[in-house]
Amino acid sequence: MSGEIRAFAGETDIFILPGHQFRAVDMLMTNFHLPRSTLFMLVCAFAGQERMQAAYAHAIATGYRFYSYGDSSLLELA
């Protein structure tokens, strides 16, 4: 796969887990999701589990807001 983005029509069956090699993006803007959620698994796959656990510990210690209307983060590919 070259990382080229092309139009696609049809169903997908993908679940991104830690260890996934991202080829077409290098940054992700997202909210702080609930720990142990599939969305937290996605950000761990993107930025690294240890890095995200440290970021979440900081967010909790300093009172960041979680869920859909909470604070956001801009993540760079690990």
N, CA, C and O atoms as a CHARMM CRD file, in Angstrom:
* protein
*
  312
    1    1 MET  N      0.84300  -1.18700   0.00000 PROA 1      0.00000
    2    1 MET  CA     0.00000   0.00000   0.00000 PROA 1      0.00000
    3    1 MET  C      0.88200   1.24200   0.00000 PROA 1      0.00000
    4    1 MET  O      1.85700   1.32800   0.74600 PROA 1      0.00000
    5    2 SER  N      0.52900   2.18800  -0.83700 PROA 2      0.00000
    6    2 SER  CA     1.35500   3.37800  -1.02100 PROA 2      0.00000
    7    2 SER  C      0.97800   4.54100  -0.11300 PROA 2      0.00000
    8    2 SER  O      1.74000   5.50200  -0.01600 PROA 2      0.00000
    9    3 GLY  N     -0.16200   4.48900   0.55100 PROA 3      0.00000
   10    3 GLY  CA    -0.63400   5.61800   1.34000 PROA 3      0.00000
   11    3 GLY  C     -1.45100   6.59600   0.52000 PROA 3      0.00000
   12    3 GLY  O     -1.89400   7.62700   1.02500 PROA 3      0.00000
   13    4 GLU  N     -1.64800   6.26700  -0.75300 PROA 4      0.00000
   14    4 GLU  CA    -2.46300   7.10300  -1.63300 PROA 4      0.00000
   15    4 GLU  C     -3.91800   7.01600  -1.20100 PROA 4      0.00000
   16    4 GLU  O     -4.42400   5.93300  -0.90600 PROA 4      0.00000
   17    5 ILE  N     -4.58100   8.15400  -1.16700 PROA 5      0.00000
   18    5 ILE  CA    -5.99700   8.19300  -0.79400 PROA 5      0.00000
   19    5 ILE  C     -6.82100   8.23700  -2.06700 PROA 5      0.00000
   20    5 ILE  O     -6.63900   9.11800  -2.90700 PROA 5      0.00000
   21    6 ARG  N     -7.73500   7.27300  -2.20700 PROA 6      0.00000
   22    6 ARG  CA    -8.59400   7.19600  -3.38800 PROA 6      0.00000
   23    6 ARG  C    -10.03900   7.03300  -2.95600 PROA 6      0.00000
   24    6 ARG  O    -10.32500   6.61600  -1.83300 PROA 6      0.00000
   25    7 ALA  N    -10.94300   7.36800  -3.86000 PROA 7      0.00000
   26    7 ALA  CA   -12.37100   7.18800  -3.61200 PROA 7      0.00000
   27    7 ALA  C    -12.66300   5.70600  -3.43200 PROA 7      0.00000
   28    7 ALA  O    -12.01500   4.85600  -4.04400 PROA 7      0.00000
   29    8 PHE  N    -13.64400   5.40200  -2.58800 PROA 8      0.00000
   30    8 PHE  CA   -14.00500   4.01700  -2.29900 PROA 8      0.00000
   31    8 PHE  C    -15.50200   3.93900  -2.08800 PROA 8      0.00000
   32    8 PHE  O    -16.08600   4.83700  -1.48100 PROA 8      0.00000
   33    9 ALA  N    -16.12500   2.90100  -2.56800 PROA 9      0.00000
   34    9 ALA  CA   -17.54200   2.63600  -2.30300 PROA 9      0.00000
   35    9 ALA  C    -17.66100   1.18500  -1.85500 PROA 9      0.00000
   36    9 ALA  O    -17.10300   0.29100  -2.49100 PROA 9      0.00000
   37   10 GLY  N    -18.37800   0.94900  -0.77400 PROA 10     0.00000
   38   10 GLY  CA   -18.55900  -0.41400  -0.27900 PROA 10     0.00000
   39   10 GLY  C    -18.42100  -0.46400   1.22500 PROA 10     0.00000
   40   10 GLY  O    -18.24500   0.56100   1.88200 PROA 10     0.00000
   41   11 GLU  N    -18.50300  -1.66000   1.75900 PROA 11     0.00000
   42   11 GLU  CA   -18.40000  -1.86800   3.19800 PROA 11     0.00000
   43   11 GLU  C    -16.95100  -2.05000   3.60600 PROA 11     0.00000
   44   11 GLU  O    -16.11300  -2.48000   2.81300 PROA 11     0.00000
   45   12 THR  N    -16.67000  -1.71500   4.85500 PROA 12     0.00000
   46   12 THR  CA   -15.34900  -1.96100   5.41500 PROA 12     0.00000
   47   12 THR  C    -15.49700  -2.79700   6.67300 PROA 12     0.00000
   48   12 THR  O    -16.55700  -2.81400   7.29800 PROA 12     0.00000
   49   13 ASP  N    -14.46500  -3.46600   7.02700 PROA 13     0.00000
   50   13 ASP  CA   -14.44000  -4.25000   8.25700 PROA 13     0.00000
   51   13 ASP  C    -13.05200  -4.06600   8.85800 PROA 13     0.00000
   52   13 ASP  O    -12.16900  -4.90600   8.68500 PROA 13     0.00000
   53   14 ILE  N    -12.87300  -2.94700   9.57000 PROA 14     0.00000
   54   14 ILE  CA   -11.55600  -2.62400  10.10600 PROA 14     0.00000
   55   14 ILE  C    -11.69200  -2.22900  11.56900 PROA 14     0.00000
   56   14 ILE  O    -12.61800  -1.51200  11.94900 PROA 14     0.00000
   57   15 PHE  N    -10.77600  -2.69700  12.36500 PROA 15     0.00000
   58   15 PHE  CA   -10.70200  -2.32100  13.77200 PROA 15     0.00000
   59   15 PHE  C     -9.23900  -2.01700  14.03100 PROA 15     0.00000
   60   15 PHE  O     -8.40700  -2.92400  14.00000 PROA 15     0.00000
   61   16 ILE  N     -8.90900  -0.76400  14.28600 PROA 16     0.00000
   62   16 ILE  CA    -7.51800  -0.34500  14.42600 PROA 16     0.00000
   63   16 ILE  C     -7.05600  -0.58800  15.86000 PROA 16     0.00000
   64   16 ILE  O     -7.62900  -0.06400  16.81500 PROA 16     0.00000
   65   17 LEU  N     -6.01800  -1.38700  15.98300 PROA 17     0.00000
   66   17 LEU  CA    -5.46100  -1.76100  17.27700 PROA 17     0.00000
   67   17 LEU  C     -4.03900  -1.20500  17.41600 PROA 17     0.00000
   68   17 LEU  O     -3.40500  -0.87600  16.41300 PROA 17     0.00000
   69   18 PRO  N     -3.53300  -1.09700  18.65900 PROA 18     0.00000
   70   18 PRO  CA    -2.13000  -0.71100  18.82000 PROA 18     0.00000
   71   18 PRO  C     -1.23800  -1.62100  17.98000 PROA 18     0.00000
   72   18 PRO  O     -1.44000  -2.83400  17.92600 PROA 18     0.00000
   73   19 GLY  N     -0.25400  -1.01500  17.33000 PROA 19     0.00000
   74   19 GLY  CA     0.61900  -1.73600  16.42800 PROA 19     0.00000
   75   19 GLY  C      0.28900  -1.48200  14.96400 PROA 19     0.00000
   76   19 GLY  O      1.07600  -1.81300  14.07700 PROA 19     0.00000
   77   20 HSD  N     -0.89100  -0.88600  14.70900 PROA 20     0.00000
   78   20 HSD  CA    -1.29700  -0.56200  13.33800 PROA 20     0.00000
   79   20 HSD  C     -0.33000   0.45700  12.74300 PROA 20     0.00000
   80   20 HSD  O      0.08000   1.39300  13.42800 PROA 20     0.00000
   81   21 GLN  N      0.03300   0.28400  11.48600 PROA 21     0.00000
   82   21 GLN  CA     0.92900   1.21800  10.80000 PROA 21     0.00000
   83   21 GLN  C      0.09800   2.21300   9.99300 PROA 21     0.00000
   84   21 GLN  O     -0.46900   1.85500   8.96000 PROA 21     0.00000
   85   22 PHE  N      0.02300   3.45300  10.45600 PROA 22     0.00000
   86   22 PHE  CA    -0.69800   4.50200   9.74000 PROA 22     0.00000
   87   22 PHE  C      0.16100   4.97100   8.57500 PROA 22     0.00000
   88   22 PHE  O      1.35700   5.20700   8.74100 PROA 22     0.00000
   89   23 ARG  N     -0.44800   5.11000   7.38700 PROA 23     0.00000
   90   23 ARG  CA     0.31900   5.46500   6.19700 PROA 23     0.00000
   91   23 ARG  C     -0.12500   6.77200   5.53600 PROA 23     0.00000
   92   23 ARG  O      0.61200   7.32500   4.72000 PROA 23     0.00000
   93   24 ALA  N     -1.29400   7.26600   5.86900 PROA 24     0.00000
   94   24 ALA  CA    -1.81800   8.42100   5.13700 PROA 24     0.00000
   95   24 ALA  C     -2.01000   9.65800   6.01000 PROA 24     0.00000
   96   24 ALA  O     -2.31700  10.73000   5.48700 PROA 24     0.00000
   97   25 VAL  N     -1.83700   9.53900   7.31600 PROA 25     0.00000
   98   25 VAL  CA    -2.01000  10.68600   8.21600 PROA 25     0.00000
   99   25 VAL  C     -0.85700  10.71600   9.20500 PROA 25     0.00000
  100   25 VAL  O     -0.25500   9.68200   9.49400 PROA 25     0.00000
  101   26 ASP  N     -0.54600  11.90800   9.72700 PROA 26     0.00000
  102   26 ASP  CA     0.48300  12.00000  10.74900 PROA 26     0.00000
  103   26 ASP  C      0.04000  12.81400  11.96200 PROA 26     0.00000
  104   26 ASP  O      0.81400  13.01600  12.89700 PROA 26     0.00000
  105   27 MET  N     -1.22800  13.28700  11.94200 PROA 27     0.00000
  106   27 MET  CA    -1.79100  13.99800  13.08700 PROA 27     0.00000
  107   27 MET  C     -3.26600  13.62400  13.22600 PROA 27     0.00000
  108   27 MET  O     -3.92900  13.28000  12.24800 PROA 27     0.00000
  109   28 LEU  N     -3.76500  13.69800  14.46200 PROA 28     0.00000
  110   28 LEU  CA    -5.15800  13.36400  14.74900 PROA 28     0.00000
  111   28 LEU  C     -5.67400  14.32900  15.81000 PROA 28     0.00000
  112   28 LEU  O     -5.08600  14.44000  16.88600 PROA 28     0.00000
  113   29 MET  N     -6.76900  15.02800  15.51300 PROA 29     0.00000
  114   29 MET  CA    -7.40400  15.87700  16.51300 PROA 29     0.00000
  115   29 MET  C     -8.63200  15.12700  17.02900 PROA 29     0.00000
  116   29 MET  O     -9.47900  14.68500  16.25200 PROA 29     0.00000
  117   30 THR  N     -8.70900  14.99300  18.34600 PROA 30     0.00000
  118   30 THR  CA    -9.78300  14.20700  18.94000 PROA 30     0.00000
  119   30 THR  C    -10.05300  14.68700  20.36000 PROA 30     0.00000
  120   30 THR  O     -9.28900  15.47300  20.92000 PROA 30     0.00000
  121   31 ASN  N    -11.13600  14.21000  20.92700 PROA 31     0.00000
  122   31 ASN  CA   -11.47300  14.51800  22.32300 PROA 31     0.00000
  123   31 ASN  C    -10.72700  13.56000  23.24400 PROA 31     0.00000
  124   31 ASN  O    -10.07400  12.62500  22.78000 PROA 31     0.00000
  125   32 PHE  N    -10.82500  13.79500  24.54200 PROA 32     0.00000
  126   32 PHE  CA   -10.34800  12.84200  25.52700 PROA 32     0.00000
  127   32 PHE  C    -11.48300  11.85000  25.75700 PROA 32     0.00000
  128   32 PHE  O    -12.53500  12.21000  26.28500 PROA 32     0.00000
  129   33 HSD  N    -11.26300  10.61100  25.36000 PROA 33     0.00000
  130   33 HSD  CA   -12.28800   9.57500  25.42100 PROA 33     0.00000
  131   33 HSD  C    -12.17900   8.79500  26.72700 PROA 33     0.00000
  132   33 HSD  O    -11.17200   8.86600  27.43100 PROA 33     0.00000
  133   34 LEU  N    -13.22300   8.05900  27.02800 PROA 34     0.00000
  134   34 LEU  CA   -13.20600   7.24800  28.24100 PROA 34     0.00000
  135   34 LEU  C    -12.10700   6.19200  28.16100 PROA 34     0.00000
  136   34 LEU  O    -11.97600   5.50700  27.14700 PROA 34     0.00000
  137   35 PRO  N    -11.31900   6.06000  29.22800 PROA 35     0.00000
  138   35 PRO  CA   -10.34100   4.96800  29.25600 PROA 35     0.00000
  139   35 PRO  C    -11.06800   3.62500  29.08900 PROA 35     0.00000
  140   35 PRO  O    -12.21800   3.48200  29.50500 PROA 35     0.00000
  141   36 ARG  N    -10.41200   2.67600  28.49700 PROA 36     0.00000
  142   36 ARG  CA   -10.94300   1.33400  28.22400 PROA 36     0.00000
  143   36 ARG  C    -11.99500   1.32700  27.12700 PROA 36     0.00000
  144   36 ARG  O    -12.68400   0.32200  26.95200 PROA 36     0.00000
  145   37 SER  N    -12.13900   2.41500  26.38300 PROA 37     0.00000
  146   37 SER  CA   -13.09000   2.44900  25.26800 PROA 37     0.00000
  147   37 SER  C    -12.36600   2.12300  23.96600 PROA 37     0.00000
  148   37 SER  O    -11.13700   2.16300  23.90800 PROA 37     0.00000
  149   38 THR  N    -13.12100   1.80400  22.93300 PROA 38     0.00000
  150   38 THR  CA   -12.52500   1.54400  21.62500 PROA 38     0.00000
  151   38 THR  C    -11.89200   2.81400  21.05400 PROA 38     0.00000
  152   38 THR  O    -10.91300   2.73200  20.31100 PROA 38     0.00000
  153   39 LEU  N    -12.43200   3.97900  21.38700 PROA 39     0.00000
  154   39 LEU  CA   -11.83000   5.22300  20.91400 PROA 39     0.00000
  155   39 LEU  C    -10.48300   5.48300  21.58800 PROA 39     0.00000
  156   39 LEU  O     -9.56400   6.00800  20.95900 PROA 39     0.00000
  157   40 PHE  N    -10.36700   5.11800  22.85900 PROA 40     0.00000
  158   40 PHE  CA    -9.07000   5.23400  23.53100 PROA 40     0.00000
  159   40 PHE  C     -8.07100   4.26200  22.89400 PROA 40     0.00000
  160   40 PHE  O     -6.88800   4.57800  22.77100 PROA 40     0.00000
  161   41 MET  N     -8.54800   3.08200  22.49200 PROA 41     0.00000
  162   41 MET  CA    -7.69000   2.11500  21.81100 PROA 41     0.00000
  163   41 MET  C     -7.17400   2.70100  20.49500 PROA 41     0.00000
  164   41 MET  O     -6.01700   2.48900  20.13100 PROA 41     0.00000
  165   42 LEU  N     -8.02900   3.43700  19.78400 PROA 42     0.00000
  166   42 LEU  CA    -7.62100   4.07400  18.53300 PROA 42     0.00000
  167   42 LEU  C     -6.50300   5.09100  18.77600 PROA 42     0.00000
  168   42 LEU  O     -5.49800   5.08300  18.06400 PROA 42     0.00000
  169   43 VAL  N     -6.66600   5.96800  19.77500 PROA 43     0.00000
  170   43 VAL  CA    -5.62300   6.97000  20.02200 PROA 43     0.00000
  171   43 VAL  C     -4.33900   6.31500  20.51900 PROA 43     0.00000
  172   43 VAL  O     -3.25000   6.81600  20.24000 PROA 43     0.00000
  173   44 CYS  N     -4.44100   5.20700  21.24800 PROA 44     0.00000
  174   44 CYS  CA    -3.24500   4.46200  21.66100 PROA 44     0.00000
  175   44 CYS  C     -2.54500   3.86400  20.45200 PROA 44     0.00000
  176   44 CYS  O     -1.31500   3.85100  20.39000 PROA 44     0.00000
  177   45 ALA  N     -3.31300   3.37100  19.49400 PROA 45     0.00000
  178   45 ALA  CA    -2.72600   2.83500  18.26700 PROA 45     0.00000
  179   45 ALA  C     -2.01200   3.94500  17.50600 PROA 45     0.00000
  180   45 ALA  O     -0.97500   3.70800  16.88700 PROA 45     0.00000
  181   46 PHE  N     -2.55400   5.13400  17.54900 PROA 46     0.00000
  182   46 PHE  CA    -1.98800   6.25600  16.80600 PROA 46     0.00000
  183   46 PHE  C     -0.75200   6.83700  17.49100 PROA 46     0.00000
  184   46 PHE  O      0.29100   7.00600  16.85900 PROA 46     0.00000
  185   47 ALA  N     -0.86900   7.14100  18.77400 PROA 47     0.00000
  186   47 ALA  CA     0.18800   7.88500  19.47100 PROA 47     0.00000
  187   47 ALA  C      1.01300   7.04900  20.43500 PROA 47     0.00000
  188   47 ALA  O      2.01700   7.53700  20.95500 PROA 47     0.00000
  189   48 GLY  N      0.62800   5.81700  20.68800 PROA 48     0.00000
  190   48 GLY  CA     1.34900   4.94900  21.61700 PROA 48     0.00000
  191   48 GLY  C      0.65400   4.87200  22.95800 PROA 48     0.00000
  192   48 GLY  O      0.23000   5.89200  23.50100 PROA 48     0.00000
  193   49 GLN  N      0.53200   3.65700  23.50000 PROA 49     0.00000
  194   49 GLN  CA    -0.21600   3.45200  24.74000 PROA 49     0.00000
  195   49 GLN  C      0.42700   4.15200  25.92900 PROA 49     0.00000
  196   49 GLN  O     -0.27300   4.80400  26.70400 PROA 49     0.00000
  197   50 GLU  N      1.73500   4.03600  26.09000 PROA 50     0.00000
  198   50 GLU  CA     2.41200   4.66800  27.22200 PROA 50     0.00000
  199   50 GLU  C      2.25500   6.19400  27.16500 PROA 50     0.00000
  200   50 GLU  O      1.99300   6.84100  28.18000 PROA 50     0.00000
  201   51 ARG  N      2.41600   6.74500  25.98500 PROA 51     0.00000
  202   51 ARG  CA     2.27500   8.19400  25.78700 PROA 51     0.00000
  203   51 ARG  C      0.85400   8.66100  26.11600 PROA 51     0.00000
  204   51 ARG  O      0.67000   9.70300  26.74700 PROA 51     0.00000
  205   52 MET  N     -0.15100   7.88700  25.68600 PROA 52     0.00000
  206   52 MET  CA    -1.53800   8.28800  25.94100 PROA 52     0.00000
  207   52 MET  C     -1.90900   8.10300  27.40600 PROA 52     0.00000
  208   52 MET  O     -2.66900   8.90500  27.94800 PROA 52     0.00000
  209   53 GLN  N     -1.39500   7.07200  28.05600 PROA 53     0.00000
  210   53 GLN  CA    -1.66300   6.91200  29.48700 PROA 53     0.00000
  211   53 GLN  C     -1.08300   8.08800  30.26900 PROA 53     0.00000
  212   53 GLN  O     -1.70100   8.55600  31.22500 PROA 53     0.00000
  213   54 ALA  N      0.08800   8.56700  29.87900 PROA 54     0.00000
  214   54 ALA  CA     0.68000   9.74200  30.53200 PROA 54     0.00000
  215   54 ALA  C     -0.15100  10.99200  30.25300 PROA 54     0.00000
  216   54 ALA  O     -0.36200  11.81000  31.14900 PROA 54     0.00000
  217   55 ALA  N     -0.61900  11.14300  29.02500 PROA 55     0.00000
  218   55 ALA  CA    -1.45300  12.29600  28.67400 PROA 55     0.00000
  219   55 ALA  C     -2.75900  12.28000  29.45900 PROA 55     0.00000
  220   55 ALA  O     -3.21200  13.32400  29.92900 PROA 55     0.00000
  221   56 TYR  N     -3.36200  11.11600  29.60200 PROA 56     0.00000
  222   56 TYR  CA    -4.61900  11.00300  30.34900 PROA 56     0.00000
  223   56 TYR  C     -4.39400  11.24200  31.83300 PROA 56     0.00000
  224   56 TYR  O     -5.23900  11.85300  32.48800 PROA 56     0.00000
  225   57 ALA  N     -3.29000  10.78100  32.37500 PROA 57     0.00000
  226   57 ALA  CA    -2.98200  11.04700  33.78900 PROA 57     0.00000
  227   57 ALA  C     -2.85600  12.55400  34.00600 PROA 57     0.00000
  228   57 ALA  O     -3.36100  13.07900  34.99900 PROA 57     0.00000
  229   58 HSD  N     -2.19400  13.24500  33.09600 PROA 58     0.00000
  230   58 HSD  CA    -2.08300  14.70600  33.17900 PROA 58     0.00000
  231   58 HSD  C     -3.46600  15.35300  33.06300 PROA 58     0.00000
  232   58 HSD  O     -3.78900  16.26600  33.82200 PROA 58     0.00000
  233   59 ALA  N     -4.27500  14.88600  32.12300 PROA 59     0.00000
  234   59 ALA  CA    -5.61200  15.45400  31.92500 PROA 59     0.00000
  235   59 ALA  C     -6.47900  15.29900  33.17500 PROA 59     0.00000
  236   59 ALA  O     -7.19000  16.22800  33.55800 PROA 59     0.00000
  237   60 ILE  N     -6.42200  14.14700  33.79900 PROA 60     0.00000
  238   60 ILE  CA    -7.20800  13.90800  35.01700 PROA 60     0.00000
  239   60 ILE  C     -6.68800  14.77000  36.15800 PROA 60     0.00000
  240   60 ILE  O     -7.47500  15.37800  36.88300 PROA 60     0.00000
  241   61 ALA  N     -5.36800  14.82800  36.32300 PROA 61     0.00000
  242   61 ALA  CA    -4.76900  15.58900  37.43200 PROA 61     0.00000
  243   61 ALA  C     -5.04100  17.08400  37.33300 PROA 61     0.00000
  244   61 ALA  O     -5.10800  17.77400  38.35000 PROA 61     0.00000
  245   62 THR  N     -5.19900  17.58900  36.10400 PROA 62     0.00000
  246   62 THR  CA    -5.39300  19.03100  35.93800 PROA 62     0.00000
  247   62 THR  C     -6.83100  19.42200  35.61300 PROA 62     0.00000
  248   62 THR  O     -7.10700  20.59000  35.33800 PROA 62     0.00000
  249   63 GLY  N     -7.75100  18.45500  35.64100 PROA 63     0.00000
  250   63 GLY  CA    -9.17100  18.77500  35.51900 PROA 63     0.00000
  251   63 GLY  C     -9.70300  18.95100  34.10800 PROA 63     0.00000
  252   63 GLY  O    -10.69400  19.65400  33.90900 PROA 63     0.00000
  253   64 TYR  N     -9.06200  18.32300  33.11800 PROA 64     0.00000
  254   64 TYR  CA    -9.61300  18.39400  31.76100 PROA 64     0.00000
  255   64 TYR  C    -10.99700  17.75300  31.74700 PROA 64     0.00000
  256   64 TYR  O    -11.31300  16.89600  32.57300 PROA 64     0.00000
  257   65 ARG  N    -11.80400  18.18400  30.79700 PROA 65     0.00000
  258   65 ARG  CA   -13.14500  17.61000  30.63600 PROA 65     0.00000
  259   65 ARG  C    -13.09500  16.49300  29.59200 PROA 65     0.00000
  260   65 ARG  O    -12.44400  16.63500  28.55700 PROA 65     0.00000
  261   66 PHE  N    -13.76900  15.40600  29.86200 PROA 66     0.00000
  262   66 PHE  CA   -13.82200  14.25800  28.97000 PROA 66     0.00000
  263   66 PHE  C    -15.15200  14.24000  28.22900 PROA 66     0.00000
  264   66 PHE  O    -15.98800  15.12000  28.43100 PROA 66     0.00000
  265   67 TYR  N    -15.35100  13.25600  27.38400 PROA 67     0.00000
  266   67 TYR  CA   -16.56900  13.01100  26.60200 PROA 67     0.00000
  267   67 TYR  C    -16.64300  13.93400  25.38200 PROA 67     0.00000
  268   67 TYR  O    -15.67800  14.62500  25.05300 PROA 67     0.00000
  269   68 SER  N    -17.78100  13.93200  24.72900 PROA 68     0.00000
  270   68 SER  CA   -17.95300  14.61400  23.44600 PROA 68     0.00000
  271   68 SER  C    -17.78200  16.13200  23.52400 PROA 68     0.00000
  272   68 SER  O    -17.29300  16.73800  22.57100 PROA 68     0.00000
  273   69 TYR  N    -18.16900  16.74800  24.61900 PROA 69     0.00000
  274   69 TYR  CA   -18.06900  18.20600  24.73100 PROA 69     0.00000
  275   69 TYR  C    -16.93900  18.61200  25.67600 PROA 69     0.00000
  276   69 TYR  O    -16.99500  19.66800  26.30500 PROA 69     0.00000
  277   70 GLY  N    -15.92800  17.77400  25.76800 PROA 70     0.00000
  278   70 GLY  CA   -14.79700  18.05400  26.63800 PROA 70     0.00000
  279   70 GLY  C    -13.65300  18.69500  25.89200 PROA 70     0.00000
  280   70 GLY  O    -13.81300  19.19400  24.77800 PROA 70     0.00000
  281   71 ASP  N    -12.50500  18.67200  26.52000 PROA 71     0.00000
  282   71 ASP  CA   -11.29900  19.22700  25.92500 PROA 71     0.00000
  283   71 ASP  C    -10.81100  18.31600  24.79800 PROA 71     0.00000
  284   71 ASP  O    -11.09800  17.11900  24.78000 PROA 71     0.00000
  285   72 SER  N    -10.08800  18.89100  23.88600 PROA 72     0.00000
  286   72 SER  CA    -9.57100  18.09600  22.76400 PROA 72     0.00000
  287   72 SER  C     -8.05000  18.01300  22.83400 PROA 72     0.00000
  288   72 SER  O     -7.40300  18.70000  23.62300 PROA 72     0.00000
  289   73 SER  N     -7.51100  17.16400  21.99600 PROA 73     0.00000
  290   73 SER  CA    -6.06400  17.02400  21.90500 PROA 73     0.00000
  291   73 SER  C     -5.66000  16.89600  20.45400 PROA 73     0.00000
  292   73 SER  O     -6.41700  16.37400  19.63600 PROA 73     0.00000
  293   74 LEU  N     -4.47300  17.37100  20.13200 PROA 74     0.00000
  294   74 LEU  CA    -3.90300  17.22600  18.79700 PROA 74     0.00000
  295   74 LEU  C     -2.71700  16.28400  18.95200 PROA 74     0.00000
  296   74 LEU  O     -1.72600  16.62400  19.59800 PROA 74     0.00000
  297   75 LEU  N     -2.82000  15.11300  18.36300 PROA 75     0.00000
  298   75 LEU  CA    -1.81500  14.07000  18.51900 PROA 75     0.00000
  299   75 LEU  C     -0.96000  13.94300  17.27100 PROA 75     0.00000
  300   75 LEU  O     -1.47000  13.99300  16.15200 PROA 75     0.00000
  301   76 GLU  N      0.34800  13.77800  17.46900 PROA 76     0.00000
  302   76 GLU  CA     1.25700  13.49400  16.35900 PROA 76     0.00000
  303   76 GLU  C      1.56300  12.00900  16.35400 PROA 76     0.00000
  304   76 GLU  O      1.61300  11.37600  17.40800 PROA 76     0.00000
  305   77 LEU  N      1.76300  11.46500  15.19200 PROA 77     0.00000
  306   77 LEU  CA     2.08800  10.05300  15.04900 PROA 77     0.00000
  307   77 LEU  C      3.32600   9.72800  15.86800 PROA 77     0.00000
  308   77 LEU  O      4.33100  10.43700  15.80800 PROA 77     0.00000
  309   78 ALA  N      3.24100   8.64800  16.63200 PROA 78     0.00000
  310   78 ALA  CA     4.35800   8.23000  17.50500 PROA 78     0.00000
  311   78 ALA  C      5.52900   7.72200  16.69500 PROA 78     0.00000
  312   78 ALA  O      6.54900   7.33100  17.26200 PROA 78     0.00000
